[in-house]
Amino acid sequence: MAATLTVMRLGAETAVRRFFLQTQKSPAVLTADKHIGPEDAENIRALLVDYARCFAGYEVDGPSFALTCQVLWELLVPDPLKALLKELDETLTIMTDDPTLPWEVLHDGQDHLALRRAVARQMPVQRQMAPLLRVPLGEGDAAALVIADPRCDLPSARQQGDAIAELLTRHGTLCEILPGSDATFQMVTESLLRPRSVIHYCGHAHYDDDRGTSVLCLHDRELPADALAGLFKGHPLVFLNACYSDSQGTSPSERTPGGAYRRVQSLAQAFLIGNGGGAADAVVASMWEIPEGGERAAPSLAVSFYQALLEHQPVGEALRRCRCEAREQGQGPMVWAPYVVYADPSFVPFGVPEPATREAAVPPPPEPPRRDVARPRSLQDVLQGAAPLDDSARRVFHEALRHMEGLEQRLLTSIHLLVG
């Protein structure tokens, strides 16, 4: 059982957020409120701008980033919950109606939350919608789809797609790859209509202010999130390795209020809410822009993530390990901090195969001998094969026969009336 942290606004316009924390050690739900006044809100907006600027450095800005996240921790988290979150050694699920804030990388004075433990998010509607949308899948539905560098301007994205397709194929997963000019609107939408076990996109995405939604950049057109939500089939693991793939605005200070779920705005939401043909089991996406320098390192993080999953790691722990490895290799927060995963953190996409068991073949029991009994086809046959009857008995039998035929006719008429 994972710990669950729920963060909700008390009304659309209120400055109060209510926190609910439930852990294994403390099954009772702990509740605390945090009032964020106008001055605090302005400080948070400024910090989020600094947060985004930290991504400008490829191998630097780690200390600056940590300090920014520590101030956000002080501003956002209620004091009664701070000690409990610091001591938490369980996986953590975060449910919030304010997904624009970087909850995973808040710094508690020791380290970022998502580096100390496995962390995943769930949308407030996700638990309600997913069971309703799940449909049984038939055989042959396990093919993966990799869309790589549709605009033909990111060589590292092409390399990433090839590496992931090769890795999945080597582990026995059928894989279709659409690289470069093959990733047209028609080809991608047709491929999405076939149920998938994995959908990996590496390329460009951005938030379209005019449309009020995020879009995937394909070779010849853009695919908006609200259209994408109705296209795909199955219950895939989705990795959207692109800028702003979980964004609800173009900059940290211009984000749409988190409570606005009336329309699909982010690409991650599109896959999570889904449609009558499916909804994603897990989605990995980026809240921020991945700068030019980050393209050199982001592919290795994605490949490492799939390697961990193929070793039967849960999604939450797989992403945590990849974050830690990237930081240990000297890569800056722009590489490991932008990503969030929406899922049950204990979800294992590539489960451990059940060992084959050989049971002793038990022969079926012998069938009992059959006795062929000749049955007359009608009461007329009974009368013909019976012993001779006198006239009185014969009249009784014929009267009974006519009575039975009348009952049969009335029964058939009643059935016809019932079935129309």
Secondary structure, DSSP 8 states (H G I E B T S, - for coil): --EEEEEEESSSS-SEEEEEEE-SS--S-EEEEEE--HHHHHHHHHHHHHHHHGGG-SS--HHHHHHHHHHHHHHHS-HHHHHHHHH--S-EEEEES-TTS-GGG-B-SSSBHHHHS-EEEE-TTHHHHHHHH-----TT---EEEEE-TTS--HHHHHHHHHHHHHHHHTT--EEEEEGGG--HHHHHHHHTS--SEEEEES-EEEETTTTEEEEE-SSSEEEHHHHTTT--B--EEEEESTTTT-SSSSGGG---TT--SS--SHHHHHHH-BTTB--SEEEEESS---GGGGGTHHHHHHHHHHHHHTT--HHHHHHHHHHHHHHTT--HHHHSSEEEES-TT--SS--------------------------SSHHHHHHHS----HHHHHHHHHHHHHHHHHHHHHHHHHHHHH-
